[in-house]
């Protein structure tokens, strides 16, 4: 018990001074570190804040006063000084690139500054910039412009190609640039490499550039650049054919269209293509075309009493139907022709019916002949239409299904019309 | 009576003329030439039929020959005149002497430029009755064909790539033609 009452030995008392000094030292160090870090955070915060608005050069330079190594401020300062103070801009950029050697935009601006003085070095900087930012569309766009300035058209296109691959939003402005160059140079060879590769933007570019006012000769040349296959080629062909037909180049359009046919499709060639509707409708060139899908649903399918495997069914929905809602362009030399076809209306209701007609296209547009009215309901029936293609003023023709509106203006049609076995042949002498 | 006989004679005369004209009109078309070498897809339209061309095939007046991309065909006319149809061209077969006289209705399609850079496409011939884009061998045809070929070649040369391109001019051109088109809208820093 006594031992318990004894006071604890004063062993710790001599040590009390040392921990206190160490604590002070530690606390001081901590405070210094915290203060240092705080100060650094404060100055970097200030610099960040000042550099956040890249538009104001005073703020950007103020940011550099706070932190001389601030990469963003260095870059922005260089950008501001680029035009009027190139020496300062260069200093900022060199400083920036010492801090961040992989800063692609830094290399790009340095290239722009250097190209005027030392082209070889400038080119190297340009290449470096592109290498460091493979997916920066804006950078490649600007690099492409620099390559263009150097007269390196193919490198320029390659850079723009990367820009468009990286940033789809850049495609439209770059299409405009490429179109300007195409029209100015009057040639397409600078696009040959990229056309062969068929990048994702090529089909859209072709559609953009194939319209007027681009010279048709340039469009021909672009179309002749090989590379596209399958669907992409088909899309180009459609655009090119539409342009040729719109501008009345019927024979060229016909040959272009023939080239597009597969060997299976070529088996259905005739003066009317796919007259038995054995193939689906292509809506291309000199194949069957359809219009007004809201008013007429068109099916290519089996039914009774047909020759071959399929016939065409037009399901009219009771709405106003335009002329030529089913049509095919023909390329018939002058002469007399006879068309025969079979039709089966099924509860076909219209004021005056529908009928097959042949019109001149591309010259003096007029109706050459028309078939019997198709209306009501009856079994398969053959109709024969004859006409003469005149020597002049009728370079192409259109076989089409029109709404008869001789006495009434009502174009509404309801019901079903089946068509099959269109055969067209020259009459007499051939 | 005499008048009646005269009318009868006139009627017989008119009927015979009509028959002769009708017979001539309905007469089968005349063979004009034979196809020689055929490479690639060449389609012949005879009447309502479209068939693939083959060597030795006879073509008639009014037939159409379509030479597809990458194909060539040769027509042999009598006597001793050959007409070469190049890729992407079409011929409306005319008279038997068309090759010899050089009045062949051939149309060739494709860009001038393609010919200039050596792509397999002939020069465009927008005139109907010239034989540009073809090569014919035979009396009388050479002059017309050479002329047309020279015309095509001249156009191709005019479309040739300029020897030097002034990049600065091109750069100025795109800048002037709405430089904004090609200028990035975002500030470059945003790409960092």
Contacts between the chains, C-beta under 8 A, distances in Angstrom:
chain1	res1	chain2	res2	distance
A	54	B	187	5.7
A	54	B	189	6.0
A	72	B	189	6.3
A	72	B	192	7.4
A	75	B	189	6.2
A	75	B	192	7.9
A	76	B	189	6.6
A	79	B	188	7.4
A	79	B	189	8.0
A	103	B	192	7.5
A	105	B	188	4.7
A	105	B	189	7.1
A	105	B	191	6.7
A	105	B	192	6.7
A	108	B	188	7.6
A	133	B	191	7.1
A	136	B	191	4.7
A	137	B	184	7.8
A	138	B	184	3.6
A	138	B	186	6.2
A	138	B	188	6.1
A	138	B	191	5.5
A	139	B	188	7.0
A	139	B	191	6.3
A	141	B	182	6.3
A	141	B	184	5.8
A	142	B	184	6.5
A	142	B	188	7.5
A	145	B	171	6.5
A	145	B	174	7.4
A	145	B	182	6.1
A	147	B	167	8.0
A	148	B	167	5.7
A	148	B	170	5.4
A	148	B	171	5.1
A	148	B	174	7.0
A	149	B	167	4.9
A	149	B	168	6.0
A	149	B	170	7.8
A	149	B	171	4.1
A	150	B	167	5.1
A	151	B	164	7.7
A	151	B	165	5.1
A	151	B	166	6.5
A	151	B	167	3.1
A	151	B	168	7.8
A	151	B	170	7.4
A	152	B	167	7.0
A	153	B	165	6.2
A	153	B	167	7.8
A	153	B	170	7.4
A	170	B	184	7.6
A	173	B	180	7.6
A	173	B	181	4.0
A	173	B	182	5.5
A	173	B	183	7.8
A	174	B	181	7.7
A	174	B	182	6.4
A	176	B	177	7.6
A	176	B	178	6.6
A	176	B	181	4.4
A	176	B	182	7.7
A	177	B	174	4.9
A	177	B	177	7.8
A	177	B	181	5.8
A	177	B	182	4.8
A	180	B	173	6.3
A	180	B	174	5.6
A	180	B	177	4.6
A	181	B	170	6.5
A	181	B	173	7.5
A	181	B	174	6.9
A	184	B	170	7.3
A	184	B	173	5.7
A	185	B	162	7.4
A	185	B	165	7.7
A	186	B	159	6.4
A	187	B	113	5.9
A	187	B	159	6.2
A	187	B	160	7.9
A	187	B	161	5.7
A	188	B	113	6.4
A	189	B	113	7.9
A	189	B	117	5.9
A	189	B	161	5.7
A	192	B	117	7.9
A	217	B	111	6.0
A	217	B	112	6.4
A	217	B	113	7.1
A	217	B	124	7.5
A	217	B	159	7.8
A	218	B	111	7.9
A	218	B	113	7.8
A	220	B	109	8.0
A	220	B	110	6.5
A	220	B	111	3.8
A	220	B	113	7.7
A	220	B	114	7.5
A	220	B	124	7.3
A	221	B	111	3.8
A	221	B	112	7.8
A	221	B	113	4.0
A	221	B	114	5.9
A	223	B	111	7.7
A	224	B	110	6.0
A	224	B	111	5.2
A	224	B	113	7.7
A	224	B	114	4.2
A	224	B	119	5.6
A	224	B	121	5.3
A	225	B	119	8.0
A	226	B	119	7.9
A	251	B	90	6.3
A	251	B	107	5.5
A	251	B	109	7.5
A	252	B	107	7.6
A	252	B	109	4.3
A	252	B	124	7.9
A	254	B	66	8.0
A	254	B	90	7.7
A	255	B	66	6.1
A	255	B	68	7.8
A	255	B	88	6.2
A	255	B	89	7.7
A	255	B	90	5.7
A	255	B	109	5.6
A	256	B	109	7.3
A	258	B	43	6.6
A	258	B	66	5.6
A	258	B	68	6.5
A	259	B	68	5.3
A	259	B	69	4.9
A	259	B	88	7.4
A	266	B	41	7.8
A	266	B	43	6.9
A	266	B	50	7.4
A	266	B	52	7.6
A	269	B	43	7.0
A	269	B	45	8.0
A	269	B	50	3.8
A	270	B	48	5.9
A	270	B	49	7.6
A	270	B	50	6.4
A	271	B	45	7.9
A	271	B	48	5.5
A	333	B	62	7.1
A	333	B	64	7.3
A	333	B	92	6.4
A	335	B	62	7.8
A	423	B	48	7.0
A	424	B	48	6.4
A	425	B	47	6.1
A	425	B	48	3.7
A	426	B	47	5.8
A	426	B	48	7.0
A	426	B	62	7.7
A	428	B	25	5.4
A	428	B	26	5.6
A	429	B	25	5.6
A	429	B	26	6.5
A	429	B	27	7.0
A	429	B	29	6.6
A	429	B	62	7.4
A	430	B	29	6.0
A	430	B	46	7.9
A	430	B	47	4.9
A	430	B	62	5.4
